[in-house]
Amino acid sequence: MAPRQLITLSITGLLALSINLAQAKESDFNQQVTIDAGHQLVELSDDKVTFSDKVVVKQGSIDVRADKLVVIRNDDGLQSMIAYGAPATYSQILDNGQPMRAEAREIHYDIKARTITLLQEAKLKQRDNTVSGHRIRYHIDRQQMEAEGQGQQGRVTTVFLPEQVEDLENTGKQD
C-alpha cells in the first residue's frame, strides 16, 4: 500500500471512529451520577471526595470502573472526575446502539469543558475499530477526538475493520 493511501486510510479510520463517538447519547449527560465504592473519603476543605475499592460510576448508559475515583467540586457543583486503575474503564452505548469502550491508567472527565481524556496506555474501541496511544482526548461539544503518542518515539496506532480497508481501496481505484 502506498504511503499516501496509508495516510488516507488512517485519516478515514479516525474520522469513522470520531463520527461514531459524536453520536454519544446526549441524554446520558443529563442523568444523575451514582457512585458505588467500598470506601469514601470526604475532604470538605478541598471540596474533594475520593472513592476507592472497586469503584463503579453510572450515568445513564455510561459505566466507569476504577480502583480509585477523585471527584472535585466547586460552588457550581461537580467540576471533574479522575478515575485511576490498572486499567480504569469507560463504556457507553451510543445513539446508534453500538457500544463504545475506553480504557487507560487515568480517565479524566472535565464536566465544565465537556472533555474526556484517557492517559497512559489509552485505548478507545468501537466495534472492531481501535485507537491506542499515550493520550486520547474527546471533546464532546466539538465532536472531536485527538490522539497522541508519548515523547518523540511515541506512536498512535489505529486498527480498522477489514471492510473499511476494502471500501477505501475500491474508492481509490475509481479515482
N, C-alpha and C positions, 0 to 999 in steps of 0.2 A: 504494500500500500504506500503510495507517495506521501511525503511529509505534509503536503497541502491537504490531501484527503484526510490524513490523521488529525490535523488541526481542526478541520471542518467537522469531523466526526466527534471530537472532544467537545467542541462548542455546541453541537447539536444535542449531545447527550446531557450536558449540563443544563441546556435550555429545557429539554424534556423533563428533567428531574425538577428544576425550579418551577416550571409551569404547574406540575402536579402539586408541588408544595404550596403554590399560590392558591390552591383550592382548599387549603386548611379550613376546617369548619370555624367560621367566624363566631357561630353560636357558642362554641366551646369557651371562648374567652369572656363570655357574659355569664357563665355559670359560676356557682360557688366553688371555692377551693377547699378540699378536705385533705388533711394531712394525718396519717396514721404512723406511729413510730413507737418503739419500745421505751424511749427516753426523750424528755423535753427539758431544755434549759432556757429560761427567760431572763434576759439582761435588760431590765427596764431603762437603765441609764443610757444604753446604747441603742434602744429601740430594735433589739435583735433577739430572735428566737432560734435556737439550734436544736434540731431534731436528730436523733441517732438511733441505731439498732433497727435495721430493716425498715427504712422509711418508704412509705407509699403515698404519693400525691395523686389525687384525682381531680379533674376539672372537665366535666363533660366527657368526651371520648379520650381526653389527654390522660396518660398514665405515666408517671415518673417513678422510678425505683432507684434508691440510693442507699449508701451506707450512712451518709450524713447529709443534712439539708440545713442551710443557713438562710433564714428569712429576715430581711431588713425592711423596717417600716419607717415612714416619716409622718408628718402631720396630715398628708393627703391619703395615707393608708399604705398598702403594700407597695414597696419600691422595687425590690428584686429578690430573687431566689437563686441560690447556688447549690447544686446537687453535686456531691462527691461520691465516687465509687470506683470499683475495680471490675467492670466499669459501672458508671451510672447510666441508666437508660431512659429514653423518652419515646413514647409511642402515641400515635393519634390516628384516628380514622378520618380520612379526607372527605370532602363533599362528594367526590366521585365514588365513595365506598371503599377505596383502596387504603390499606394500612400503610403508614409511614413509621419507620423505626430509626432512632438515632442512639448512638452510644459514645461515651467519652469518659475520661477520668474526671472531668468537670463539665457541668452543663449550667450555663448562666442564662437566666431568664430576666431580662430587664423589662419590667412591666410598662414603665412610662415610655421608654424608647421603642417598645414592641419589637425586641430582638431576642433571638435565641442563639447563644454562642456555645459551640462544642469545642473544648480544649483538651489537648493531649490524647493521642490515639483516637481521634474523632472519626466517626463513620456514620454516614447517612444512607439509608436504604429504603427504596420504594419499589415494589415488585422485585425484579431482578437487577435493577439499576442501583449501583453503589458508588458513592463518592467517599474517599477517605483522605485524611491529611492531618496536620497538626492542629489546625483551627478551621472550623466551618461556622460561618455566621449567616443566619437567615433573618432578613428584615421583613417582618410580617406586613407592615403597611406598604412598603415599596415592592413587595413580592420579588425580592432579590436575594440570591444566595451567592456567597463568595467563599472560596476555599483556599487555604494556604498551607504550604509545607513549612518545616521549621529550619531556619538558617539557610545558608546558600545552597547546601546539598539537599535540602528538604524538597519533597515532591508531593504533588497531589495526584491521586490515582482515581480514574473513573472507569467503571465497568458497565457495558451496555448489554441489553438484550440482543440475542442473535438477529432477530427480525429487524431491529433498528439499523444494524450494520448492513443487512441486505437491502433495506429500503434506501439507505444513503448511497450504496454502490449503484443501485438502479437509477437513482436520480442523477448521479454523476455521469452515467452512460448516455443520458438523454441530452446533456449539455453540449 
